[in-house]
């Protein structure tokens, strides 16, 4: 019984269905782990034990009567920017510290409908702005592989929680790498689906044209199972795409013989640390062994991703975050003198430094006289990057490359240098700008710290991506490694 | 000729008559308790997203087709960013660079009867804001977001208007049009139809436009006329005394009859427009547009032309009778019931009926006097049962009593006397009673003819057929 946390999400779902153990047992086991590790890792903002146990009892009743969905009784956690009815949805911000959502995000509702049980809300960079999870009102999340290091961000709480086996799977969002980068730094599997594949309704917006919900799990098989339940058209989200969701689980086992893999030339640059590169090259050899054909592919505009992103994302954020004005919900300053004072102090006191920096950047690039030079220009470059990907996928099935230039870095190492922090997103942002799906798969260690392999697919190529990652994980055991002390 | 030329452009805001809001499922009905019709989308809650109301699109396309505009096959929603408590998201979703409707026009009739074409630069879809409430809330400001998200179409004219009168004629024309199209209830008191007026003056003959002031939120035709006239003379006074007009936003105070600058903002607003990433470009197919075209009713200009040629009405009368669909329908029903006599019907609908409706502040569709009833009355005029003068009395009795013309005529014995011998009898009587006047008349005092007409009418209770009376009286008095 004490070993329940060692099972993957897929195994838990099957075991629950086979009545090998009860949902109450499973939920208790994970809640117990959360309780004992929260002090160290700070992976959660809210833990909803009572609600989870009640739902677990309900799940057990459903399973006993032969009912339930694909995830009935399986514990998960939600990044704290998915709205959860009756539960605080903070976005890692003082601004929403007091905000209890009156509704469920579509992702939350779908996973609930599939029977999953939320154990709580995971910590994150404030409003998903950050790559280290240091920008949280609730304090930094620590990397279970080394608590002096960052877990990555912005879905750092979800990544750390899954890596430490505090929960078998968690939702995340990825605007510029916020699922894949922490998945890589924490040694787990993470997938950012195609833009439009997963509903954004109820997912508090950072940069609407880039934000995409996805999952962080131990294995690609787990990700396939969870994503299958989450994905699909939502009439409440005009940018979600009305296309059927393939059975990602059923597609996992397809052989890789003849798979055309493009190596992202631009990613094997001087910024990539030698140790990380070695792990990536080793992973590529595994794919060759599986019958894949490797070739180098150039996406010449990809190096422009970071400056493009840091115009588009802040521009959208500056507008998206305007609603946090102290008027209707969220933080309101004490005794405002007048309207302007209410706005200025509520926002000045409610938002953290990185959020303010991005609001100011975004406001600037949208201003009259600068719009053409920055925002319009960035949109044009974005189109060029998208075209690069399209051309590449005319020749190869998937692209591969490193997920991050280095392994996890120390807490505090980059907090004084926002540009160094932004450059950490150098390999992640292209997929967001182009809207294509991408995932991170554990592929070894450098000095005891996990390294992630990035796999990028064409639009709506999730099934192939998960299949490719799954076949790799059948050959390797990197994804099964658990940080010391968390086994 | 005046030394100054006035140049006016109007931005008309028409609330679209959809049942639900433009980006949410909340109802749009007017007058609900504050915030009863504001859901999470309208309140700008974290995580919510807009979903475009297809009916609002259909209505905007209808308008575009009716003003012969270009309907954009692809238009884009943009965010207009500014902070205000009645703007929950901190931005208004509007259309900026690519509006759904562009380059249309309507014709207005000038005083001399000539037509003038007023260009419409564009019409775009956007959401209305909420309202701040101050009444009954000492020391605080309330926010009512019922109106937030109500669909608006903003209709922007070219600066083609040259006087307050033209501006009103244009606004009335658009008002007529949106009501014909049934895309706006046109209720100006409730703010369903309102405008901002951009007003400037320049020396007659000058090419360059003068500096303009924008008068915000005018919600009656009278206010539009007064505000513009005030503003024009204000600007002329400034320029004639050597000053310069400041480009600014002004408000009209109807109590004082003047415009005043709105509380000045320290710097110009920069709305930082950019395409709304939550909404895809609005793409319309030719098939959709053609399908909407089939739903267009007969438009006011078409109807007026048909009335003028088909019923022999003057362009002016045809214009008045087609000012609303209800009035035109009423008129046509009267004509149909009456079988012929379209002029008579026009005179009565525009005269007695309009006056009575106006007096009691009723709409023509109120049902107070059904068209068939009015036709019944006019039929009695046409067949000479009653005179036009008596008919006015009958009309009043019908209006207040809810009876048919025949009921009133019979009950009050108002049937016109058309029996020549009966009229002759009365004439003889009157002549007998007034020998002195008769002698004077016969001595050449022609003016006394009217006296005898009056006496006979008095004796018959006004029922003598006037034409017959005239003829018989002339004969008898002549001896």
Contacts between the chains, C-beta under 8 A, distances in Angstrom:
chain1	res1	chain2	res2	distance
A	81	B	47	7.7
A	82	B	47	7.8
A	83	B	46	6.6
A	83	B	47	4.6
A	89	B	46	6.8
A	89	B	47	7.8
A	91	B	46	7.3
A	96	B	46	6.7
A	99	B	46	6.9
A	101	B	45	7.8
A	101	B	46	7.3
A	101	B	47	7.5
A	102	B	40	6.7
A	102	B	45	7.4
A	103	B	40	6.1
A	103	B	45	7.7
A	105	B	47	6.0
A	200	B	47	8.0
A	200	B	49	6.5
A	201	B	47	6.8
A	201	B	48	7.1
A	201	B	49	5.3
A	202	B	47	4.3
A	202	B	48	7.5
A	203	B	47	5.7
A	204	B	46	4.4
A	204	B	47	4.7
A	205	B	47	7.0
A	205	B	278	7.7
A	207	B	277	7.7
A	208	B	277	3.8
A	208	B	278	5.2
A	209	B	277	3.8
A	235	B	51	6.7
A	236	B	49	6.1
A	236	B	51	6.3
A	237	B	49	5.3
A	237	B	51	8.0
A	238	B	49	6.7
A	238	B	50	7.0
A	238	B	51	5.5
A	238	B	52	6.8
A	238	B	278	6.5
A	238	B	279	5.4
A	238	B	280	5.9
A	239	B	49	8.0
A	239	B	277	7.5
A	239	B	278	6.6
A	239	B	279	7.8
A	239	B	280	6.4
A	315	B	274	6.4
A	316	B	274	8.0
A	316	B	277	5.7
A	318	B	81	7.7
A	318	B	272	7.7
A	319	B	79	5.3
A	319	B	81	5.4
A	319	B	90	7.1
A	319	B	91	5.4
A	319	B	272	7.4
A	319	B	274	7.2
A	321	B	90	8.0
A	322	B	81	6.3
A	322	B	83	6.7
A	322	B	89	6.6
A	322	B	90	2.4
A	322	B	91	6.0
A	323	B	44	4.4
A	323	B	46	7.3
A	323	B	88	6.4
A	323	B	89	4.8
A	323	B	90	5.1
A	324	B	46	7.9
A	325	B	83	6.4
A	325	B	85	7.8
A	325	B	90	6.2
A	327	B	85	5.3
A	327	B	88	7.7
A	327	B	143	7.0
A	328	B	43	5.9
A	328	B	44	7.0
A	328	B	45	8.0
A	328	B	88	6.5
A	328	B	143	7.9
A	329	B	45	7.2
A	329	B	46	7.8
A	330	B	46	8.0
A	339	B	85	6.8
A	343	B	83	5.8
A	363	B	272	6.8
A	366	B	81	7.4
A	366	B	272	3.8
A	366	B	273	7.9
A	366	B	274	5.6
A	367	B	270	5.6
A	367	B	272	6.1
A	368	B	270	4.9
A	368	B	272	7.7
A	371	B	272	7.6
A	371	B	274	7.3
A	375	B	274	6.2
